[in-house]
Amino acid sequence: MLNGDIDLQTPLEMARLAQSDWPNSVFVTIKDATHVTLQTSPCAVAVALGFLEDPVLPDAHVCD
C-alpha cells in the first residue's frame, strides 16, 4: 500500500486500518505526498513499477 503522509482523503491512521484487510501487504508512507501518490512522488512510481515487474514486496521504508 502506498499512502501519502499529507493525504487528507485517507489519513495515515485510516490507511493503516485498511492495511489489516491485506495481511500480506507492506505499508509504504510517501513523504510529502497527497492522496494520489503516483502523481506526486517519483519514488512511489518506482515502487509501483518495480512491483509490477517483479511482484516482491518492497521494504516499508523504501521511500524514506
mmCIF file as Biopython writes it, N, C-alpha, C and O atoms, coordinates in Angstrom:
data_model
#
loop_
_atom_site.group_PDB
_atom_site.id
_atom_site.type_symbol
_atom_site.label_atom_id
_atom_site.label_alt_id
_atom_site.label_comp_id
_atom_site.label_asym_id
_atom_site.label_entity_id
_atom_site.label_seq_id
_atom_site.pdbx_PDB_ins_code
_atom_site.Cartn_x
_atom_site.Cartn_y
_atom_site.Cartn_z
_atom_site.occupancy
_atom_site.B_iso_or_equiv
_atom_site.auth_seq_id
_atom_site.auth_asym_id
_atom_site.pdbx_PDB_model_num
ATOM 1   N N  . MET A ? 1  ? 0.838  -1.168  0.000   1.0 0.0 1  A 1 
ATOM 2   C CA . MET A ? 1  ? 0.000  0.000   0.000   1.0 0.0 1  A 1 
ATOM 3   C C  . MET A ? 1  ? 0.885  1.234   0.000   1.0 0.0 1  A 1 
ATOM 4   O O  . MET A ? 1  ? 1.850  1.318   0.759   1.0 0.0 1  A 1 
ATOM 5   N N  . LEU A ? 2  ? 0.554  2.179   -0.846  1.0 0.0 2  A 1 
ATOM 6   C CA . LEU A ? 2  ? 1.256  3.457   -0.896  1.0 0.0 2  A 1 
ATOM 7   C C  . LEU A ? 2  ? 0.321  4.521   -0.331  1.0 0.0 2  A 1 
ATOM 8   O O  . LEU A ? 2  ? -0.818 4.649   -0.780  1.0 0.0 2  A 1 
ATOM 9   N N  . ASN A ? 3  ? 0.792  5.275   0.641   1.0 0.0 3  A 1 
ATOM 10  C CA . ASN A ? 3  ? -0.040 6.322   1.223   1.0 0.0 3  A 1 
ATOM 11  C C  . ASN A ? 3  ? 0.797  7.561   1.491   1.0 0.0 3  A 1 
ATOM 12  O O  . ASN A ? 3  ? 1.865  7.485   2.099   1.0 0.0 3  A 1 
ATOM 13  N N  . GLY A ? 4  ? 0.303  8.697   1.032   1.0 0.0 4  A 1 
ATOM 14  C CA . GLY A ? 4  ? 0.998  9.951   1.259   1.0 0.0 4  A 1 
ATOM 15  C C  . GLY A ? 4  ? 0.850  10.432  2.693   1.0 0.0 4  A 1 
ATOM 16  O O  . GLY A ? 4  ? -0.203 10.266  3.309   1.0 0.0 4  A 1 
ATOM 17  N N  . ASP A ? 5  ? 1.898  11.021  3.211   1.0 0.0 5  A 1 
ATOM 18  C CA . ASP A ? 5  ? 1.845  11.483  4.599   1.0 0.0 5  A 1 
ATOM 19  C C  . ASP A ? 5  ? 1.034  12.765  4.768   1.0 0.0 5  A 1 
ATOM 20  O O  . ASP A ? 5  ? 0.740  13.161  5.896   1.0 0.0 5  A 1 
ATOM 21  N N  . ILE A ? 6  ? 0.666  13.424  3.659   1.0 0.0 6  A 1 
ATOM 22  C CA . ILE A ? 6  ? -0.207 14.586  3.746   1.0 0.0 6  A 1 
ATOM 23  C C  . ILE A ? 6  ? -1.508 14.331  2.976   1.0 0.0 6  A 1 
ATOM 24  O O  . ILE A ? 6  ? -2.102 15.255  2.421   1.0 0.0 6  A 1 
ATOM 25  N N  . ASP A ? 7  ? -1.932 13.090  2.951   1.0 0.0 7  A 1 
ATOM 26  C CA . ASP A ? 7  ? -3.168 12.674  2.294   1.0 0.0 7  A 1 
ATOM 27  C C  . ASP A ? 7  ? -4.349 13.057  3.182   1.0 0.0 7  A 1 
ATOM 28  O O  . ASP A ? 7  ? -4.522 12.495  4.264   1.0 0.0 7  A 1 
ATOM 29  N N  . LEU A ? 8  ? -5.161 14.008  2.729   1.0 0.0 8  A 1 
ATOM 30  C CA . LEU A ? 8  ? -6.322 14.434  3.504   1.0 0.0 8  A 1 
ATOM 31  C C  . LEU A ? 8  ? -7.529 13.536  3.276   1.0 0.0 8  A 1 
ATOM 32  O O  . LEU A ? 8  ? -8.434 13.505  4.109   1.0 0.0 8  A 1 
ATOM 33  N N  . GLN A ? 9  ? -7.561 12.803  2.165   1.0 0.0 9  A 1 
ATOM 34  C CA . GLN A ? 9  ? -8.683 11.913  1.873   1.0 0.0 9  A 1 
ATOM 35  C C  . GLN A ? 9  ? -8.582 10.610  2.660   1.0 0.0 9  A 1 
ATOM 36  O O  . GLN A ? 9  ? -9.591 10.091  3.138   1.0 0.0 9  A 1 
ATOM 37  N N  . THR A ? 10 ? -7.382 10.087  2.794   1.0 0.0 10 A 1 
ATOM 38  C CA . THR A ? 10 ? -7.151 8.870   3.569   1.0 0.0 10 A 1 
ATOM 39  C C  . THR A ? 10 ? -5.954 9.116   4.478   1.0 0.0 10 A 1 
ATOM 40  O O  . THR A ? 10 ? -4.826 8.770   4.128   1.0 0.0 10 A 1 
ATOM 41  N N  . PRO A ? 11 ? -6.196 9.715   5.647   1.0 0.0 11 A 1 
ATOM 42  C CA . PRO A ? 11 ? -5.086 9.963   6.572   1.0 0.0 11 A 1 
ATOM 43  C C  . PRO A ? 11 ? -4.379 8.657   6.939   1.0 0.0 11 A 1 
ATOM 44  O O  . PRO A ? 11 ? -4.959 7.575   6.847   1.0 0.0 11 A 1 
ATOM 45  N N  . LEU A ? 12 ? -3.133 8.775   7.350   1.0 0.0 12 A 1 
ATOM 46  C CA . LEU A ? 12 ? -2.329 7.590   7.663   1.0 0.0 12 A 1 
ATOM 47  C C  . LEU A ? 12 ? -3.043 6.636   8.615   1.0 0.0 12 A 1 
ATOM 48  O O  . LEU A ? 12 ? -2.973 5.419   8.438   1.0 0.0 12 A 1 
ATOM 49  N N  . GLU A ? 13 ? -3.723 7.170   9.615   1.0 0.0 13 A 1 
ATOM 50  C CA . GLU A ? 13 ? -4.399 6.304   10.591  1.0 0.0 13 A 1 
ATOM 51  C C  . GLU A ? 13 ? -5.469 5.443   9.924   1.0 0.0 13 A 1 
ATOM 52  O O  . GLU A ? 13 ? -5.610 4.262   10.240  1.0 0.0 13 A 1 
ATOM 53  N N  . MET A ? 14 ? -6.217 6.037   9.003   1.0 0.0 14 A 1 
ATOM 54  C CA . MET A ? 14 ? -7.259 5.292   8.296   1.0 0.0 14 A 1 
ATOM 55  C C  . MET A ? 14 ? -6.646 4.277   7.327   1.0 0.0 14 A 1 
ATOM 56  O O  . MET A ? 14 ? -7.143 3.159   7.195   1.0 0.0 14 A 1 
ATOM 57  N N  . ALA A ? 15 ? -5.591 4.664   6.669   1.0 0.0 15 A 1 
ATOM 58  C CA . ALA A ? 15 ? -4.933 3.751   5.733   1.0 0.0 15 A 1 
ATOM 59  C C  . ALA A ? 15 ? -4.355 2.546   6.471   1.0 0.0 15 A 1 
ATOM 60  O O  . ALA A ? 15 ? -4.416 1.420   5.976   1.0 0.0 15 A 1 
ATOM 61  N N  . ARG A ? 16 ? -3.798 2.783   7.645   1.0 0.0 16 A 1 
ATOM 62  C CA . ARG A ? 16 ? -3.254 1.664   8.428   1.0 0.0 16 A 1 
ATOM 63  C C  . ARG A ? 16 ? -4.365 0.704   8.857   1.0 0.0 16 A 1 
ATOM 64  O O  . ARG A ? 16 ? -4.142 -0.504  8.934   1.0 0.0 16 A 1 
ATOM 65  N N  . LEU A ? 17 ? -5.545 1.227   9.133   1.0 0.0 17 A 1 
ATOM 66  C CA . LEU A ? 17 ? -6.679 0.346   9.442   1.0 0.0 17 A 1 
ATOM 67  C C  . LEU A ? 17 ? -7.036 -0.508  8.230   1.0 0.0 17 A 1 
ATOM 68  O O  . LEU A ? 17 ? -7.333 -1.694  8.371   1.0 0.0 17 A 1 
ATOM 69  N N  . ALA A ? 18 ? -7.010 0.085   7.051   1.0 0.0 18 A 1 
ATOM 70  C CA . ALA A ? 18 ? -7.311 -0.665  5.823   1.0 0.0 18 A 1 
ATOM 71  C C  . ALA A ? 18 ? -6.280 -1.750  5.569   1.0 0.0 18 A 1 
ATOM 72  O O  . ALA A ? 18 ? -6.602 -2.795  5.004   1.0 0.0 18 A 1 
ATOM 73  N N  . GLN A ? 19 ? -5.053 -1.512  5.978   1.0 0.0 19 A 1 
ATOM 74  C CA . GLN A ? 19 ? -3.991 -2.495  5.766   1.0 0.0 19 A 1 
ATOM 75  C C  . GLN A ? 19 ? -4.319 -3.825  6.434   1.0 0.0 19 A 1 
ATOM 76  O O  . GLN A ? 19 ? -3.889 -4.878  5.963   1.0 0.0 19 A 1 
ATOM 77  N N  . SER A ? 20 ? -5.072 -3.786  7.523   1.0 0.0 20 A 1 
ATOM 78  C CA . SER A ? 20 ? -5.409 -5.040  8.219   1.0 0.0 20 A 1 
ATOM 79  C C  . SER A ? 20 ? -6.220 -5.971  7.327   1.0 0.0 20 A 1 
ATOM 80  O O  . SER A ? 20 ? -6.273 -7.174  7.582   1.0 0.0 20 A 1 
ATOM 81  N N  . ASP A ? 21 ? -6.858 -5.430  6.274   1.0 0.0 21 A 1 
ATOM 82  C CA . ASP A ? 21 ? -7.603 -6.270  5.335   1.0 0.0 21 A 1 
ATOM 83  C C  . ASP A ? 21 ? -6.684 -7.031  4.380   1.0 0.0 21 A 1 
ATOM 84  O O  . ASP A ? 21 ? -7.113 -7.983  3.729   1.0 0.0 21 A 1 
ATOM 85  N N  . TRP A ? 22 ? -5.431 -6.613  4.297   1.0 0.0 22 A 1 
ATOM 86  C CA . TRP A ? 22 ? -4.450 -7.251  3.418   1.0 0.0 22 A 1 
ATOM 87  C C  . TRP A ? 22 ? -3.236 -7.663  4.252   1.0 0.0 22 A 1 
ATOM 88  O O  . TRP A ? 22 ? -2.237 -6.944  4.278   1.0 0.0 22 A 1 
ATOM 89  N N  . PRO A ? 23 ? -3.307 -8.797  4.927   1.0 0.0 23 A 1 
ATOM 90  C CA . PRO A ? 23 ? -2.231 -9.191  5.853   1.0 0.0 23 A 1 
ATOM 91  C C  . PRO A ? 23 ? -0.879 -9.437  5.190   1.0 0.0 23 A 1 
ATOM 92  O O  . PRO A ? 23 ? 0.143  -9.395  5.874   1.0 0.0 23 A 1 
ATOM 93  N N  . ASN A ? 24 ? -0.838 -9.687  3.908   1.0 0.0 24 A 1 
ATOM 94  C CA . ASN A ? 24 ? 0.439  -9.932  3.231   1.0 0.0 24 A 1 
ATOM 95  C C  . ASN A ? 24 ? 0.949  -8.692  2.504   1.0 0.0 24 A 1 
ATOM 96  O O  . ASN A ? 24 ? 1.734  -8.795  1.561   1.0 0.0 24 A 1 
ATOM 97  N N  . SER A ? 25 ? 0.500  -7.526  2.947   1.0 0.0 25 A 1 
ATOM 98  C CA . SER A ? 25 ? 0.895  -6.283  2.290   1.0 0.0 25 A 1 
ATOM 99  C C  . SER A ? 25 ? 2.015  -5.582  3.047   1.0 0.0 25 A 1 
ATOM 100 O O  . SER A ? 25 ? 2.357  -5.941  4.174   1.0 0.0 25 A 1 
ATOM 101 N N  . VAL A ? 26 ? 2.570  -4.580  2.394   1.0 0.0 26 A 1 
ATOM 102 C CA . VAL A ? 26 ? 3.558  -3.698  3.011   1.0 0.0 26 A 1 
ATOM 103 C C  . VAL A ? 26 ? 2.992  -2.289  2.915   1.0 0.0 26 A 1 
ATOM 104 O O  . VAL A ? 26 ? 2.465  -1.893  1.876   1.0 0.0 26 A 1 
ATOM 105 N N  . PHE A ? 27 ? 3.101  -1.542  3.992   1.0 0.0 27 A 1 
ATOM 106 C CA . PHE A ? 27 ? 2.605  -0.165  4.036   1.0 0.0 27 A 1 
ATOM 107 C C  . PHE A ? 27 ? 3.782  0.772   3.822   1.0 0.0 27 A 1 
ATOM 108 O O  . PHE A ? 27 ? 4.688  0.842   4.653   1.0 0.0 27 A 1 
ATOM 109 N N  . VAL A ? 28 ? 3.767  1.494   2.703   1.0 0.0 28 A 1 
ATOM 110 C CA . VAL A ? 28 ? 4.848  2.424   2.380   1.0 0.0 28 A 1 
ATOM 111 C C  . VAL A ? 28 ? 4.294  3.850   2.480   1.0 0.0 28 A 1 
ATOM 112 O O  . VAL A ? 28 ? 3.387  4.227   1.738   1.0 0.0 28 A 1 
ATOM 113 N N  . THR A ? 29 ? 4.849  4.627   3.400   1.0 0.0 29 A 1 
ATOM 114 C CA . THR A ? 29 ? 4.448  6.020   3.543   1.0 0.0 29 A 1 
ATOM 115 C C  . THR A ? 29 ? 5.305  6.865   2.610   1.0 0.0 29 A 1 
ATOM 116 O O  . THR A ? 29 ? 6.534  6.788   2.628   1.0 0.0 29 A 1 
ATOM 117 N N  . ILE A ? 30 ? 4.637  7.669   1.798   1.0 0.0 30 A 1 
ATOM 118 C CA . ILE A ? 30 ? 5.324  8.512   0.829   1.0 0.0 30 A 1 
ATOM 119 C C  . ILE A ? 30 ? 5.386  9.928   1.394   1.0 0.0 30 A 1 
ATOM 120 O O  . ILE A ? 30 ? 4.359  10.578  1.592   1.0 0.0 30 A 1 
ATOM 121 N N  . LYS A ? 31 ? 6.605  10.394  1.650   1.0 0.0 31 A 1 
ATOM 122 C CA . LYS A ? 31 ? 6.813  11.721  2.251   1.0 0.0 31 A 1 
ATOM 123 C C  . LYS A ? 31 ? 6.373  12.832  1.306   1.0 0.0 31 A 1 
ATOM 124 O O  . LYS A ? 31 ? 6.649  12.801  0.107   1.0 0.0 31 A 1 
ATOM 125 N N  . ASP A ? 32 ? 5.685  13.809  1.877   1.0 0.0 32 A 1 
ATOM 126 C CA . ASP A ? 32 ? 5.219  14.993  1.147   1.0 0.0 32 A 1 
ATOM 127 C C  . ASP A ? 32 ? 4.300  14.647  -0.018  1.0 0.0 32 A 1 
ATOM 128 O O  . ASP A ? 32 ? 4.270  15.374  -1.011  1.0 0.0 32 A 1 
ATOM 129 N N  . ALA A ? 33 ? 3.553  13.556  0.082   1.0 0.0 33 A 1 
ATOM 130 C CA . ALA A ? 33 ? 2.654  13.147  -0.996  1.0 0.0 33 A 1 
ATOM 131 C C  . ALA A ? 33 ? 1.205  13.241  -0.540  1.0 0.0 33 A 1 
ATOM 132 O O  . ALA A ? 33 ? 0.886  13.052  0.634   1.0 0.0 33 A 1 
ATOM 133 N N  . THR A ? 34 ? 0.340  13.537  -1.502  1.0 0.0 34 A 1 
ATOM 134 C CA . THR A ? 34 ? -1.079 13.627  -1.237  1.0 0.0 34 A 1 
ATOM 135 C C  . THR A ? 34 ? -1.752 12.288  -1.517  1.0 0.0 34 A 1 
ATOM 136 O O  . THR A ? 34 ? -1.098 11.245  -1.484  1.0 0.0 34 A 1 
ATOM 137 N N  . HIS A ? 35 ? -3.054 12.309  -1.792  1.0 0.0 35 A 1 
ATOM 138 C CA . HIS A ? 35 ? -3.811 11.068  -1.986  1.0 0.0 35 A 1 
ATOM 139 C C  . HIS A ? 35 ? -3.347 10.274  -3.210  1.0 0.0 35 A 1 
ATOM 140 O O  . HIS A ? 35 ? -3.297 9.044   -3.170  1.0 0.0 35 A 1 
ATOM 141 N N  . VAL A ? 36 ? -3.016 10.957  -4.269  1.0 0.0 36 A 1 
ATOM 142 C CA . VAL A ? 36 ? -2.593 10.270  -5.498  1.0 0.0 36 A 1 
ATOM 143 C C  . VAL A ? 36 ? -1.066 10.260  -5.517  1.0 0.0 36 A 1 
ATOM 144 O O  . VAL A ? 36 ? -0.437 11.103  -6.157  1.0 0.0 36 A 1 
ATOM 145 N N  . THR A ? 37 ? -0.486 9.303   -4.814  1.0 0.0 37 A 1 
ATOM 146 C CA . THR A ? 37 ? 0.966  9.273   -4.634  1.0 0.0 37 A 1 
ATOM 147 C C  . THR A ? 37 ? 1.723  9.138   -5.953  1.0 0.0 37 A 1 
ATOM 148 O O  . THR A ? 37 ? 2.835  9.647   -6.089  1.0 0.0 37 A 1 
ATOM 149 N N  . LEU A ? 38 ? 1.126  8.459   -6.913  1.0 0.0 38 A 1 
ATOM 150 C CA . LEU A ? 38 ? 1.828  8.253   -8.187  1.0 0.0 38 A 1 
ATOM 151 C C  . LEU A ? 38 ? 1.978  9.542   -8.983  1.0 0.0 38 A 1 
ATOM 152 O O  . LEU A ? 38 ? 2.819  9.618   -9.879  1.0 0.0 38 A 1 
ATOM 153 N N  . GLN A ? 39 ? 1.176  10.556  -8.671  1.0 0.0 39 A 1 
ATOM 154 C CA . GLN A ? 39 ? 1.304  11.845  -9.361  1.0 0.0 39 A 1 
ATOM 155 C C  . GLN A ? 39 ? 2.231  12.802  -8.627  1.0 0.0 39 A 1 
ATOM 156 O O  . GLN A ? 39 ? 2.645  13.816  -9.188  1.0 0.0 39 A 1 
ATOM 157 N N  . THR A ? 40 ? 2.558  12.490  -7.388  1.0 0.0 40 A 1 
ATOM 158 C CA . THR A ? 40 ? 3.339  13.445  -6.593  1.0 0.0 40 A 1 
ATOM 159 C C  . THR A ? 40 ? 4.703  12.925  -6.152  1.0 0.0 40 A 1 
ATOM 160 O O  . THR A ? 40 ? 5.486  13.676  -5.571  1.0 0.0 40 A 1 
ATOM 161 N N  . SER A ? 41 ? 5.002  11.652  -6.416  1.0 0.0 41 A 1 
ATOM 162 C CA . SER A ? 41 ? 6.253  11.098  -5.915  1.0 0.0 41 A 1 
ATOM 163 C C  . SER A ? 41 ? 6.927  10.169  -6.925  1.0 0.0 41 A 1 
ATOM 164 O O  . SER A ? 41 ? 6.364  9.134   -7.281  1.0 0.0 41 A 1 
ATOM 165 N N  . PRO A ? 42 ? 8.110  10.522  -7.383  1.0 0.0 42 A 1 
ATOM 166 C CA . PRO A ? 42 ? 8.860  9.617   -8.251  1.0 0.0 42 A 1 
ATOM 167 C C  . PRO A ? 42 ? 9.162  8.278   -7.560  1.0 0.0 42 A 1 
ATOM 168 O O  . PRO A ? 42 ? 9.210  7.234   -8.211  1.0 0.0 42 A 1 
ATOM 169 N N  . CYS A ? 43 ? 9.362  8.321   -6.250  1.0 0.0 43 A 1 
ATOM 170 C CA . CYS A ? 43 ? 9.636  7.072   -5.536  1.0 0.0 43 A 1 
ATOM 171 C C  . CYS A ? 43 ? 8.413  6.151   -5.557  1.0 0.0 43 A 1 
ATOM 172 O O  . CYS A ? 43 ? 8.553  4.939   -5.725  1.0 0.0 43 A 1 
ATOM 173 N N  . ALA A ? 44 ? 7.236  6.712   -5.391  1.0 0.0 44 A 1 
ATOM 174 C CA . ALA A ? 44 ? 6.013  5.900   -5.446  1.0 0.0 44 A 1 
ATOM 175 C C  . ALA A ? 44 ? 5.870  5.238   -6.810  1.0 0.0 44 A 1 
ATOM 176 O O  . ALA A ? 44 ? 5.484  4.073   -6.898  1.0 0.0 44 A 1 
ATOM 177 N N  . VAL A ? 45 ? 6.177  5.970   -7.865  1.0 0.0 45 A 1 
ATOM 178 C CA . VAL A ? 45 ? 6.118  5.412   -9.220  1.0 0.0 45 A 1 
ATOM 179 C C  . VAL A ? 45 ? 7.115  4.263   -9.352  1.0 0.0 45 A 1 
ATOM 180 O O  . VAL A ? 45 ? 6.790  3.211   -9.902  1.0 0.0 45 A 1 
ATOM 181 N N  . ALA A ? 46 ? 8.323  4.469   -8.847  1.0 0.0 46 A 1 
ATOM 182 C CA . ALA A ? 46 ? 9.353  3.427   -8.929  1.0 0.0 46 A 1 
ATOM 183 C C  . ALA A ? 46 ? 8.934  2.180   -8.156  1.0 0.0 46 A 1 
ATOM 184 O O  . ALA A ? 46 ? 9.149  1.062   -8.622  1.0 0.0 46 A 1 
ATOM 185 N N  . VAL A ? 47 ? 8.346  2.361   -6.994  1.0 0.0 47 A 1 
ATOM 186 C CA . VAL A ? 47 ? 7.899  1.222   -6.186  1.0 0.0 47 A 1 
ATOM 187 C C  . VAL A ? 47 ? 6.795  0.462   -6.928  1.0 0.0 47 A 1 
ATOM 188 O O  . VAL A ? 47 ? 6.832  -0.765  -7.014  1.0 0.0 47 A 1 
ATOM 189 N N  . ALA A ? 48 ? 5.827  1.188   -7.457  1.0 0.0 48 A 1 
ATOM 190 C CA . ALA A ? 48 ? 4.719  0.540   -8.161  1.0 0.0 48 A 1 
ATOM 191 C C  . ALA A ? 48 ? 5.211  -0.204  -9.409  1.0 0.0 48 A 1 
ATOM 192 O O  . ALA A ? 48 ? 4.836  -1.355  -9.634  1.0 0.0 48 A 1 
ATOM 193 N N  . LEU A ? 49 ? 6.044  0.449   -10.214 1.0 0.0 49 A 1 
ATOM 194 C CA . LEU A ? 49 ? 6.557  -0.213  -11.419 1.0 0.0 49 A 1 
ATOM 195 C C  . LEU A ? 49 ? 7.440  -1.404  -11.072 1.0 0.0 49 A 1 
ATOM 196 O O  . LEU A ? 49 ? 7.393  -2.436  -11.740 1.0 0.0 49 A 1 
ATOM 197 N N  . GLY A ? 50 ? 8.243  -1.256  -10.027 1.0 0.0 50 A 1 
ATOM 198 C CA . GLY A ? 50 ? 9.085  -2.368  -9.599  1.0 0.0 50 A 1 
ATOM 199 C C  . GLY A ? 50 ? 8.263  -3.574  -9.179  1.0 0.0 50 A 1 
ATOM 200 O O  . GLY A ? 50 ? 8.615  -4.713  -9.484  1.0 0.0 50 A 1 
ATOM 201 N N  . PHE A ? 51 ? 7.158  -3.315  -8.474  1.0 0.0 51 A 1 
ATOM 202 C CA . PHE A ? 51 ? 6.292  -4.416  -8.049  1.0 0.0 51 A 1 
ATOM 203 C C  . PHE A ? 51 ? 5.610  -5.077  -9.245  1.0 0.0 51 A 1 
ATOM 204 O O  . PHE A ? 51 ? 5.447  -6.296  -9.274  1.0 0.0 51 A 1 
ATOM 205 N N  . LEU A ? 52 ? 5.212  -4.269  -10.236 1.0 0.0 52 A 1 
ATOM 206 C CA . LEU A ? 52 ? 4.585  -4.847  -11.427 1.0 0.0 52 A 1 
ATOM 207 C C  . LEU A ? 52 ? 5.568  -5.691  -12.232 1.0 0.0 52 A 1 
ATOM 208 O O  . LEU A ? 52 ? 5.188  -6.701  -12.825 1.0 0.0 52 A 1 
ATOM 209 N N  . GLU A ? 53 ? 6.820  -5.276  -12.250 1.0 0.0 53 A 1 
ATOM 210 C CA . GLU A ? 53 ? 7.843  -6.028  -12.984 1.0 0.0 53 A 1 
ATOM 211 C C  . GLU A ? 53 ? 8.256  -7.297  -12.248 1.0 0.0 53 A 1 
ATOM 212 O O  . GLU A ? 53 ? 8.529  -8.325  -12.869 1.0 0.0 53 A 1 
ATOM 213 N N  . ASP A ? 54 ? 8.298  -7.218  -10.932 1.0 0.0 54 A 1 
ATOM 214 C CA . ASP A ? 54 ? 8.716  -8.356  -10.108 1.0 0.0 54 A 1 
ATOM 215 C C  . ASP A ? 54 ? 7.948  -8.261  -8.791  1.0 0.0 54 A 1 
ATOM 216 O O  . ASP A ? 54 ? 8.349  -7.519  -7.895  1.0 0.0 54 A 1 
ATOM 217 N N  . PRO A ? 55 ? 6.841  -9.011  -8.666  1.0 0.0 55 A 1 
ATOM 218 C CA . PRO A ? 55 ? 5.946  -8.845  -7.516  1.0 0.0 55 A 1 
ATOM 219 C C  . PRO A ? 55 ? 6.512  -9.331  -6.173  1.0 0.0 55 A 1 
ATOM 220 O O  . PRO A ? 55 ? 5.980  -10.237 -5.532  1.0 0.0 55 A 1 
ATOM 221 N N  . VAL A ? 56 ? 7.597  -8.695  -5.788  1.0 0.0 56 A 1 
ATOM 222 C CA . VAL A ? 56 ? 8.187  -8.928  -4.474  1.0 0.0 56 A 1 
ATOM 223 C C  . VAL A ? 56 ? 7.883  -7.698  -3.632  1.0 0.0 56 A 1 
ATOM 224 O O  . VAL A ? 56 ? 8.057  -6.570  -4.093  1.0 0.0 56 A 1 
ATOM 225 N N  . LEU A ? 57 ? 7.435  -7.907  -2.414  1.0 0.0 57 A 1 
ATOM 226 C CA . LEU A ? 57 ? 7.078  -6.768  -1.571  1.0 0.0 57 A 1 
ATOM 227 C C  . LEU A ? 57 ? 8.292  -5.911  -1.271  1.0 0.0 57 A 1 
ATOM 228 O O  . LEU A ? 57 ? 9.353  -6.437  -0.935  1.0 0.0 57 A 1 
ATOM 229 N N  . PRO A ? 58 ? 8.153  -4.598  -1.388  1.0 0.0 58 A 1 
ATOM 230 C CA . PRO A ? 58 ? 9.262  -3.700  -1.101  1.0 0.0 58 A 1 
ATOM 231 C C  . PRO A ? 58 ? 9.442  -3.527  0.409   1.0 0.0 58 A 1 
ATOM 232 O O  . PRO A ? 58 ? 8.565  -3.884  1.196   1.0 0.0 58 A 1 
ATOM 233 N N  . ASP A ? 59 ? 10.566 -2.987  0.789   1.0 0.0 59 A 1 
ATOM 234 C CA . ASP A ? 59 ? 10.790 -2.619  2.175   1.0 0.0 59 A 1 
ATOM 235 C C  . ASP A ? 59 ? 9.849  -1.460  2.510   1.0 0.0 59 A 1 
ATOM 236 O O  . ASP A ? 59 ? 9.632  -0.580  1.678   1.0 0.0 59 A 1 
ATOM 237 N N  . ALA A ? 60 ? 9.299  -1.454  3.704   1.0 0.0 60 A 1 
ATOM 238 C CA . ALA A ? 60 ? 8.345  -0.418  4.100   1.0 0.0 60 A 1 
ATOM 239 C C  . ALA A ? 60 ? 8.977  0.974   4.118   1.0 0.0 60 A 1 
ATOM 240 O O  . ALA A ? 60 ? 8.260  1.974   4.065   1.0 0.0 60 A 1 
ATOM 241 N N  . HIS A ? 61 ? 10.287 1.053   4.192   1.0 0.0 61 A 1 
ATOM 242 C CA . HIS A ? 61 ? 10.987 2.345   4.287   1.0 0.0 61 A 1 
ATOM 243 C C  . HIS A ? 61 ? 11.705 2.712   2.996   1.0 0.0 61 A 1 
ATOM 244 O O  . HIS A ? 61 ? 12.630 3.523   3.013   1.0 0.0 61 A 1 
ATOM 245 N N  . VAL A ? 62 ? 11.289 2.124   1.878   1.0 0.0 62 A 1 
ATOM 246 C CA . VAL A ? 62 ? 11.975 2.339   0.610   1.0 0.0 62 A 1 
ATOM 247 C C  . VAL A ? 62 ? 11.949 3.795   0.165   1.0 0.0 62 A 1 
ATOM 248 O O  . VAL A ? 62 ? 12.859 4.232   -0.539  1.0 0.0 62 A 1 
ATOM 249 N N  . CYS A ? 63 ? 10.941 4.547   0.552   1.0 0.0 63 A 1 
ATOM 250 C CA . CYS A ? 63 ? 10.833 5.950   0.132   1.0 0.0 63 A 1 
ATOM 251 C C  . CYS A ? 63 ? 11.149 6.931   1.243   1.0 0.0 63 A 1 
ATOM 252 O O  . CYS A ? 63 ? 10.822 8.112   1.126   1.0 0.0 63 A 1 
ATOM 253 N N  . ASP A ? 64 ? 11.758 6.487   2.289   1.0 0.0 64 A 1 
ATOM 254 C CA . ASP A ? 64 ? 12.116 7.402   3.393   1.0 0.0 64 A 1 
ATOM 255 C C  . ASP A ? 64 ? 13.185 8.383   2.970   1.0 0.0 64 A 1 
ATOM 256 O O  . ASP A ? 64 ? 13.604 9.222   3.768   1.0 0.0 64 A 1 
#
